[in-house]
Amino acid sequence: MVSLFWSNWCGPGADPTGGSEGTPPDGIELGLADGTSITVPVTQAPRCDSLQDPSLVSVGPYMPTTRRLPESSRLPLRVAIVGSRTVQVKPGLGAIRVHRGELLRYEVAVTNTGRSAFRFAPSSCPVYIQELTLSSPQVYVLNCRRVRTIAQRATVLFAMQIRVPATARLGVGSLTWQLAPKTYEAPFAPAALWVVR
């Protein structure tokens, strides 16, 4: 599996003030090491944030695909990355401000969207994956021992941290977080970063 992060597509008819990306391309062509290529269809391009800035596409490291569990494994949870240092980078684009080399501390809000209380397994907590743009994914076990149950419609905050590489590219990047990645449509949250020196 290869992850792609794409931002600022200003195609024909784009309107940055209205957040419209214009006409999206037909697809993204990926060149493979053996000289062949594949085209991934594009159904929705990212919004156009700035006409004068180039479109940015970054590729994450290759990860072997893992067996996914059936639809019945779907968790009734929604996740969101919460940052205390969110700044407006451009009109309509908020990002968490980080410095190269720093230990970024943030929180993940986990909300129970089910019709009853959600209970974590009594013997173990699920894993989660956090990843910065162009960095290797990091896998950890969620510290759910003190939060065994999430009431219906309730939200619980979990403290997270990740090291920003000293060589991180300056400007807009991304942070992604996914809970129980093998479950069906695993809860996933992206956040924009604003990397400074």
BAZAKOL-162481 format. One record per residue: y, x, z of N, C-alpha, C in turn. Coordinates in Angstrom, 3 decimals, decimal comma, always signed. Each point is the difference from the previous one (the first is absolute). Example, Ala and Ser with C-alpha at 12.3 -4.5 7.8 and 13.67 -1.06 7.14 Angstrom:
! residues 2
    nnorth     neast       nup   canorth    caeast      caup    cnorth     ceast       cup
    -5,690   +13,190    +7,800    +1,190    -0,890    +0,000    +1,200    +0,900    +0,000
    +1,050    -0,350    -0,720    +1,190    +0,820    +0,060    +1,090    -0,770    +0,730
! end
This chain:
! residues 197
    nnorth     neast       nup   canorth    caeast      caup    cnorth     ceast       cup
    -1,182    +0,847    +0,000    +1,182    -0,847    +0,000    +1,237    +0,887    +0,000
    +0,998    -0,343    -0,793    +1,265    +0,720    -0,052    +1,118    -0,980    +0,303
    +0,886    +0,358    +0,916    +1,120    -0,883    +0,345    +1,238    +0,412    -0,788
    +0,728    -1,000    -0,491    +1,235    +0,225    -0,746    +1,164    -0,629    +0,754
    +1,133    +0,708    +0,044    +1,232    -0,554    +0,587    +1,072    +0,059    -1,074
    +0,595    -1,137    -0,329    +0,966    -0,089    -1,088    +1,259    -0,671    +0,509
    +1,144    +0,585    -0,269    +1,258    -0,592    +0,430    +1,047    +0,110    -1,105
    +0,995    -0,889    +0,077    +1,167    -0,004    -0,876    -0,351    -0,070    -1,483
    -0,523    -1,147    -0,447    -0,225    -0,229    -1,430    +1,158    -0,833    -0,535
    +0,804    +0,622    -0,866    +1,134    -0,696    -0,605    -0,288    -0,204    -1,480
    -0,843    -0,956    -0,314    -0,377    -0,279    -1,373    +1,040    -0,830    -0,716
    -0,259    -0,351    -1,264    +0,943    -0,828    -0,758    +0,299    -1,300    +0,736
    +1,283    -0,300    +0,158    +0,411    -1,217    +0,697    +0,070    +0,147    +1,504
    -0,101    +1,260    +0,506    +0,030    +0,217    +1,452    +1,371    -0,330    +0,572
    +0,001    -0,491    +1,235    +1,236    -0,352    +0,692    -0,106    +0,458    +1,452
    +0,522    +1,213    +0,328    -0,111    +0,510    +1,375    +0,643    -0,904    +1,034
    +1,085    -0,693    -0,359    +0,675    -0,851    +0,986    -0,843    -1,202    +0,385
    -0,853    -0,447    -0,927    -0,861    -1,139    +0,295    -1,415    +0,397    +0,347
    -0,288    +1,315    -0,003    -1,340    +0,474    +0,335    -1,012    -0,208    -1,104
    +0,462    -0,292    -1,226    -0,920    -0,253    -1,112    -0,381    +1,311    -0,669
    -1,298    +0,158    -0,287    -0,471    +1,227    -0,645    +0,006    -0,078    -1,512
    +0,316    -1,176    -0,547    +0,005    -0,148    -1,444    -1,412    -0,141    -0,540
    -0,170    +0,326    -1,278    -1,308    -0,121    -0,643    -0,908    +1,142    +0,430
    -1,137    -0,282    +0,628    -0,888    +1,095    +0,440    -0,740    +0,601    -1,187
    -0,449    +1,252    +0,129    -0,806    +0,599    -1,067    -1,362    -0,685    -0,072
    -0,720    +0,223    -1,107    -1,327    -0,612    -0,149    -1,009    +0,588    +0,972
    +0,172    +1,274    +0,348    -0,960    +0,634    +0,898    +0,413    +1,423    +0,328
    -0,766    +0,623    +0,894    +0,189    +1,399    +0,377    -1,217    +0,768    -0,508
    +0,227    +1,023    -0,823    -1,102    +0,793    -0,547    -0,254    +1,208    +0,893
    -1,251    +0,145    +0,422    -0,404    +1,113    +0,854    -0,859    +0,965    -0,793
    +0,414    +1,262    -0,062    -0,794    +1,025    -0,674    -1,016    +0,591    +0,961
    -1,260    +0,061    -0,424    -1,079    +0,518    +0,834    -0,314    +1,457    -0,341
    -0,664    +0,691    +0,927    -0,275    +1,426    -0,169    -0,870    +0,296    -1,220
    -0,840    -0,949    -0,416    -0,880    +0,250    -1,144    +0,677    -0,257    -1,337
    +1,314    -0,260    +0,021    +0,736    -0,206    -1,238    +0,118    -1,448    -0,425
    -0,725    -0,899    +0,654    +0,103    -1,421    -0,322    +1,123    -0,626    +0,838
    +0,284    -1,246    -0,250    +1,029    -0,692    +0,771    -0,379    -1,463    +0,164
    +0,581    -0,614    +1,007    -0,175    -1,436    +0,218    +1,378    -0,617    +0,186
    +0,143    -1,256    -0,380    +1,264    -0,706    +0,154    -0,173    -1,108    +1,031
    +0,838    +0,038    +1,019    -0,022    -1,011    +1,055    +1,062    -1,048    -0,342
    -0,404    -1,261    -0,212    +0,991    -1,036    -0,339    +1,013    -0,181    +1,123
    +1,220    -0,326    -0,357    +1,066    -0,238    +0,976    +0,378    -1,480    -0,051
    -0,199    -0,682    +1,100    +0,377    -1,416    +0,063    +1,384    -0,182    +0,609
    +0,416    +0,949    +0,857    +1,325    -0,081    +0,611    +0,489    +1,415    +0,296
    +1,133    +0,355    -0,555    +0,586    +1,314    +0,240    +0,841    -0,043    +1,266
    +0,274    +1,167    +0,610    +0,889    -0,006    +1,167    +1,412    -0,393    -0,399
    +0,786    -0,397    +0,966    +1,364    -0,445    -0,280    +0,870    +1,175    -0,449
    +1,089    -0,320    -0,636    +0,969    +1,005    -0,447    +1,062    +0,145    +1,083
    +0,022    +1,160    +0,673    +0,975    +0,221    +1,065    +1,243    +0,737    -0,486
    -0,145    +0,837    -1,043    +1,137    +0,787    -0,460    -0,221    +0,419    -1,449
    +0,866    -0,485    -0,900    -0,147    +0,299    -1,422    +0,115    +1,490    -0,299
    +0,825    +0,737    +0,769    +0,220    +1,403    -0,310    -1,114    +0,911    +0,526
    -0,844    -0,500    +0,875    -1,086    +0,814    +0,552    -1,268    -0,154    -0,826
    -0,805    +1,065    -0,099    -1,251    -0,112    -0,764    -1,028    -0,856    +0,726
    -0,942    -0,498    -0,759    -1,128    -0,708    +0,593    -0,938    +1,037    +0,600
    -0,541    -0,266    +1,182    -0,841    +0,965    +0,702    -1,421    -0,527    +0,115
    -0,955    +0,796    -0,479    -1,418    -0,317    +0,162    -0,663    +1,198    +0,671
    -0,664    -0,233    +1,124    -0,736    +1,078    +0,668    -1,453    -0,417    +0,143
    -0,880    +0,990    +0,000    -1,436    -0,230    +0,043    -0,566    +0,627    +1,263
    -0,778    -0,760    +0,747    -0,637    +0,521    +1,200    -1,272    +0,758    -0,336
    -0,600    +0,661    +0,976    -1,236    +0,745    -0,248    -1,163    -0,932    -0,302
    -0,964    +0,514    -0,749    -1,186    -0,794    -0,336    -0,828    -0,245    +1,258
    -0,431    -1,235    +0,166    -0,873    -0,343    +1,122    -1,218    -0,739    -0,538
    -1,207    +0,419    +0,385    -1,184    -0,757    -0,439    +0,105    -1,443    +0,472
    -0,379    -0,931    -0,849    +0,071    -1,398    +0,392    -1,055    -0,312    +1,056
    +0,350    -0,868    +0,897    -0,931    -0,394    +1,052    -0,469    -1,429    -0,252
    -1,187    -0,302    +0,469    -0,552    -1,330    -0,178    +0,824    -1,005    +0,790
    +0,441    -1,044    -0,673    +0,794    -1,034    +0,659    -0,922    -1,092    +0,525
    +0,403    -0,583    +1,093    -0,768    -1,091    +0,583    +0,336    -1,301    -0,732
    -0,815    -1,035    +0,139    +0,224    -1,259    -0,728    +1,247    -0,734    +0,493
    +0,356    -1,072    -0,715    +1,192    -0,781    +0,313    -0,017    -0,525    +1,434
    -1,181    -0,224    +0,518    -0,108    -0,511    +1,374    +0,485    +1,014    +1,044
    +0,189    +1,260    -0,415    +0,457    +1,034    +0,942    +1,529    +0,036    +0,128
    +0,688    -0,857    -0,732    +1,469    +0,007    +0,043    +0,486    -0,223    +1,430
    +0,966    +0,799    +0,436    +0,571    -0,132    +1,334    +1,212    -0,928    -0,055
    +0,135    -0,924    +0,953    +1,158    -0,908    +0,003    +1,226    +0,680    +0,610
    +0,319    +1,168    -0,525    +1,089    +0,800    +0,556    +0,981    +0,402    -1,097
    +1,267    +0,107    +0,373    +1,042    +0,516    -0,883    +0,624    +1,198    +0,707
    +0,291    +1,072    -0,738    +0,579    +1,193    +0,610    +1,336    +0,333    -0,657
    +0,882    +0,627    +0,773    +1,304    +0,426    -0,512    +0,411    +1,268    +0,728
    +0,583    +0,934    -0,732    +0,510    +1,236    +0,589    +1,391    -0,278    +0,545
    +0,224    +0,388    +1,260    +1,280    -0,232    +0,660    +0,629    +1,351    +0,304
    +1,211    +0,231    -0,504    +0,700    +1,260    +0,253    +1,311    -0,248    +0,706
    +0,321    +0,857    +0,956    +1,239    -0,179    +0,756    +1,184    +0,680    -0,684
    -0,264    +0,800    -1,037    +1,085    +0,737    -0,658    +0,138    -0,429    -1,454
    -0,085    -1,287    -0,252    +0,125    -0,496    -1,363    +1,460    +0,062    -0,449
    +0,221    +0,575    -1,181    +1,344    +0,108    -0,561    -0,005    -0,596    -1,403
    +1,186    -0,407    -0,469    +0,143    -0,504    -1,366    +0,182    +1,200    -0,923
    -1,001    +0,275    -0,844    +0,077    +1,107    -0,946    +0,809    -0,422    -1,215
    -0,291    -1,184    -0,499    +0,696    -0,592    -1,141    +0,103    -1,487    +0,280
    +0,835    -0,723    -0,717    +0,069    -1,447    +0,214    -1,369    -0,655    -0,153
    -0,426    -0,690    +1,039    -1,291    -0,675    -0,042    -1,185    +0,875    +0,359
    +0,204    +1,287    +0,274    -1,112    +0,898    +0,325    +0,236    +0,646    +1,351
    -0,765    -0,440    +1,000    +0,044    +0,606    +1,315    -1,139    +0,990    +0,152
    +0,223    +1,093    +0,726    -1,033    +1,022    +0,166    +0,092    +0,599    +1,395
    -1,115    +0,548    +0,474    -0,034    +0,695    +1,285    +0,449    +1,436    -0,241
    +1,034    +0,438    +0,699    +0,547    +1,351    -0,192    -0,849    +1,010    +0,766
    -0,488    +1,016    -0,706    -0,834    +1,035    +0,617    +0,479    +1,376    -0,454
    -0,321    +1,016    +0,813    +0,307    +1,383    -0,338    -1,286    +0,732    -0,388
    +0,127    +0,953    -0,893    -1,140    +0,845    -0,345    -0,553    +0,656    +1,263
    -1,315    +0,013    +0,144    -0,653    +0,689    +1,111    -0,027    -0,758    +1,313
    +0,646    -1,143    +0,085    +0,045    -0,714    +1,282    -1,251    -0,848    +0,225
    -0,240    -0,330    +1,249    -1,058    -0,931    +0,353    +0,616    -1,397    +0,002
    -0,319    -0,781    -1,029    +0,555    -1,353    -0,126    -0,744    -0,938    +0,942
    +0,743    -0,641    +0,874    -0,573    -1,000    +0,905    +0,474    -1,376    -0,468
    -0,937    -0,904    -0,165    +0,334    -1,345    -0,449    -0,996    -0,971    +0,621
    +0,173    -1,270    -0,266    -0,914    -1,007    +0,521    -0,539    -0,855    -1,140
    -1,185    -0,527    +0,214    -0,588    -0,949    -0,935    -0,148    -1,334    +0,727
    +0,571    -1,046    -0,595    -0,104    -1,341    +0,559    -1,221    -0,683    -0,602
    -0,935    -0,401    +0,848    -1,213    -0,692    -0,437    +0,106    -1,452    +0,450
    +0,010    -0,918    -0,972    +0,175    -1,425    +0,283    -1,276    -0,762    -0,326
    -0,410    -0,857    +0,911    -1,170    -0,858    -0,205    +0,428    -1,223    -0,810
    -0,500    -0,095    -1,234    +0,340    -1,134    -0,871    -1,101    -1,052    -0,007
    -1,024    +0,183    +0,819    -1,133    -0,923    +0,028    +0,281    -1,263    +0,793
    -0,999    -0,862    +0,051    +0,133    -1,282    +0,695    -0,442    +0,056    +1,458
    -0,437    +1,164    +0,423    -0,418    +0,170    +1,393    +0,294    +1,431    +0,420
    -0,245    +0,316    +1,256    +0,238    +1,353    +0,498    -0,895    +0,990    -0,743
    +0,540    +1,185    -0,279    -0,787    +1,048    -0,654    -0,475    +0,990    +1,054
    -1,297    +0,317    -0,029    -0,568    +0,927    +0,975    -0,557    +1,227    -0,711
    +0,418    +1,174    +0,452    -0,576    +1,223    -0,509    -1,440    +0,118    +0,503
    -0,822    +0,738    -0,737    -1,394    +0,176    +0,409    -0,057    +0,614    +1,398
    -0,906    -0,492    +0,858    -0,028    +0,481    +1,387    -0,404    +1,463    +0,137
    -0,750    +0,524    -0,966    -0,513    +1,361    +0,140    +0,806    +1,059    -0,740
    +0,852    -0,406    -0,950    +0,744    +0,993    -0,770    +1,278    -0,593    -0,574
    +0,942    +0,882    -0,323    +1,252    -0,409    -0,638    -0,064    +0,392    -1,476
    +0,699    -0,724    -0,871    -0,048    +0,327    -1,428    +0,776    +1,268    -0,330
    -0,317    +0,595    -1,140    +0,741    +1,170    -0,466    +1,220    -0,464    -0,786
    +0,944    +0,909    -0,159    +1,149    -0,253    -0,867    +0,307    +1,273    -0,770
    +0,689    -0,180    -1,130    +0,402    +1,126    -0,847    +1,509    -0,005    -0,118
    +0,618    +1,158    +0,246    +1,431    +0,132    -0,247    +0,194    +1,145    -0,990
    +1,003    -0,162    -0,886    +0,184    +0,997    -1,052    +1,462    +0,075    -0,407
    +0,484    +1,237    -0,154    +1,325    +0,245    -0,541    -0,119    +0,347    -1,472
    +1,054    -0,239    -0,778    -0,003    +0,341    -1,416    -0,442    +1,444    -0,201
    -0,959    +0,210    -0,907    -0,498    +1,323    -0,378    -0,656    +0,765    +1,145
    -0,384    -0,679    +1,069    -0,756    +0,631    +1,083    -1,384    -0,619    +0,054
    -0,928    +0,696    +0,625    -1,354    -0,526    +0,120    -0,035    -1,153    +0,985
    -0,806    -1,032    -0,276    -0,140    -1,111    +0,947    -0,575    +0,503    +1,320
    +0,452    -0,584    +1,097    -0,487    +0,360    +1,329    -0,674    -1,219    +0,613
    -1,231    +0,202    +0,490    -0,793    -1,100    +0,544    -0,101    +0,151    +1,518
    +0,276    -1,083    +0,716    -0,056    -0,008    +1,459    -0,655    -1,296    +0,472
    -0,298    -0,064    +1,292    -0,523    -1,218    +0,619    +1,144    -0,666    +0,761
    +0,201    -1,288    -0,243    +1,070    -0,743    +0,660    -0,260    -0,083    +1,503
    +1,029    +0,243    +0,785    -0,141    -0,073    +1,456    +0,161    -1,457    +0,442
    -1,097    -0,767    -0,154    +0,072    -1,438    +0,304    -0,626    -0,343    +1,349
    -0,347    +1,000    +0,787    -0,715    -0,271    +1,254    +0,822    -0,830    +0,973
    +1,323    +0,166    +0,000    +0,843    -0,780    +0,905    +0,393    -1,341    -0,602
    -0,249    -0,153    -1,303    +0,345    -1,255    -0,686    -1,282    -0,547    -0,601
    -0,821    -0,599    +0,796    -1,283    -0,492    -0,493    +0,147    -1,304    -0,782
    +1,037    -0,775    +0,305    +0,183    -1,298    -0,640    +1,452    -0,170    -0,428
    +0,203    -0,559    -1,216    +1,336    -0,344    -0,474    +0,024    -1,516    -0,165
    +0,865    -0,655    +0,754    +0,079    -1,467    -0,055    +0,438    -0,473    -1,384
    -0,302    -1,251    -0,301    +0,397    -0,578    -1,285    +1,507    +0,127    -0,208
    +0,391    +0,513    -1,164    +1,396    +0,204    -0,400    +0,724    +1,053    +0,824
    -0,682    +0,688    +0,885    +0,629    +1,041    +0,820    +0,032    +1,326    -0,766
    +0,927    +0,865    +0,393    +0,147    +1,324    -0,607    -0,092    +1,062    +1,082
    -0,758    +1,058    -0,289    -0,157    +1,122    +0,922    +0,475    +1,265    -0,703
    +0,730    +0,855    +0,724    +0,494    +1,255    -0,561    -0,898    +1,157    +0,414
    -0,331    +0,841    -0,972    -0,787    +1,204    +0,253    +0,845    +1,217    -0,357
    +0,061    +0,985    +0,915    +0,774    +1,222    -0,231    -0,769    +0,925    -0,939
    +0,709    +0,570    -0,981    -0,588    +0,908    -0,978    +0,838    +1,267    -0,091
    -0,603    +1,036    -0,551    +0,750    +1,214    -0,304    -0,677    +0,730    -1,154
    +0,817    +0,699    -0,799    -0,511    +0,770    -1,126    +0,982    +1,137    -0,267
    -0,533    +1,171    -0,335    +0,835    +1,167    -0,255    +0,521    -0,035    -1,434
    +1,317    +0,122    -0,164    +0,600    +0,088    -1,326    -0,105    +1,457    -0,450
    -0,633    +0,280    -1,140    -0,148    +1,392    -0,439    +1,356    +0,697    -0,142
    +0,041    +1,287    +0,347    +1,231    +0,770    -0,137    +0,400    +0,141    -1,459
    -0,970    -0,203    -0,902    +0,270    +0,123    -1,441    +0,193    -1,362    -0,659
    +0,163    -1,064    +0,803    +0,147    -1,344    -0,564    +1,180    -0,055    -0,956
    -0,164    -0,726    -1,091    +1,061    -0,144    -0,991    +1,165    -0,772    +0,604
    +1,208    +0,506    -0,200    +1,180    -0,676    +0,507    +0,260    -1,282    -0,781
    +0,540    -0,992    +0,668    +0,291    -1,272    -0,650    -0,957    -1,083    +0,455
    -0,192    -1,001    -0,848    -0,804    -1,160    +0,369    -1,482    +0,299    -0,186
    -0,786    -0,275    +1,027    -1,450    +0,123    -0,051    -0,611    -1,252    +0,589
    -1,272    +0,091    +0,393    -0,637    -1,190    +0,552    -0,962    +0,360    +1,117
    -0,201    -0,963    +0,877    -0,989    +0,047    +1,064    -0,839    -1,251    -0,145
    -1,322    +0,146    +0,001    -0,874    -1,173    -0,067    -0,950    +0,003    +1,188
    -0,410    -1,204    +0,396    -0,882    -0,168    +1,166    -0,972    -1,123    -0,319
    -1,292    +0,249    +0,247    -1,027    -1,009    -0,299    -0,998    -0,081    +1,148
    -0,310    -1,218    +0,400    -0,940    -0,242    +1,094    -1,369    -0,356    -0,560
    -1,050    +0,557    +0,607    -1,386    -0,311    -0,376    -0,177    +0,006    -1,518
    +0,156    +1,168    -0,632    +0,071    +0,060    -1,472    -1,220    -0,525    -0,740
    -1,154    -0,096    +0,642    -1,192    -0,486    -0,699    -0,095    -1,516    -0,020
    +0,841    -0,686    +0,767    -0,061    -1,463    +0,005    +0,605    -0,563    -1,277
    -0,297    -1,266    -0,259    +0,496    -0,656    -1,214    +1,512    -0,180    +0,085
    +0,725    +0,493    -1,036    +1,461    -0,066    -0,014    +0,579    +0,456    +1,336
    -0,343    +1,221    +0,374    +0,394    +0,556    +1,294    +1,508    -0,085    +0,221
    +0,447    -0,338    +1,226    +1,436    -0,089    +0,294    +0,698    +1,322    -0,343
    +1,085    -0,085    -0,770    +0,656    +1,185    -0,552    +1,508    -0,148    +0,126
    +0,684    +1,093    +0,314    +1,459    -0,041    +0,132    +0,620    +1,260    -0,591
    +0,997    -0,146    -0,887    +0,755    +1,147    -0,489    +1,395    +0,036    +0,637
    +0,603    +1,176    +0,016    +1,389    +0,134    +0,446    +0,632    +1,142    -0,774
    +1,275    -0,151    -0,317    +0,730    +1,073    -0,682    +0,507    +1,010    +1,021
    +0,018    +1,268    -0,402    +0,541    +1,072    +0,846    +1,193    +0,623    -0,714
    +0,950    +0,490    +0,800    +1,101    +0,765    -0,552    -0,102    +1,388    +0,625
    -0,509    +0,964    -0,791    -0,290    +1,344    +0,513    +1,238    +0,881    -0,163
    +0,446    +0,605    +1,119    +1,150    +0,907    -0,004    -0,443    +1,330    +0,579
    +0,860    +0,999    -0,120    -0,333    +1,341    +0,529    -0,004    -0,001    +1,520
! end
